[in-house]
């Protein structure tokens, strides 16, 4: 969902055809959906493992000339549409409110 939302933002800005996102940006955007962790390094390792799984699924490609940046493949649009994103954001906001989680 993080990558699909990023792709929507890039499209809204009228940017280039390629949507490039850094590893650090993925980590920052993903952490906002996770509960606070006592071991940030372990949490980051889990996120990096997930990034590799998303690469294996074909939704993300690591750039050859910069291993800290990725291209979001537009095929993700077919799997995660805007309605899914809106629904998930509402659920996450509700969860954050219930758990009193803030950015």
Secondary structure, 3 states (H helix, E strand, C coil): CHHHHHHHHHHHHCCCCCEEEEHHHHHHHHHCCCCCCCCHHHHHHHHHHHHHHHHHHCCEEECCCCCCEEEECCCHHHHCCHHHHHHHHHHHHHHHHHHCCCC
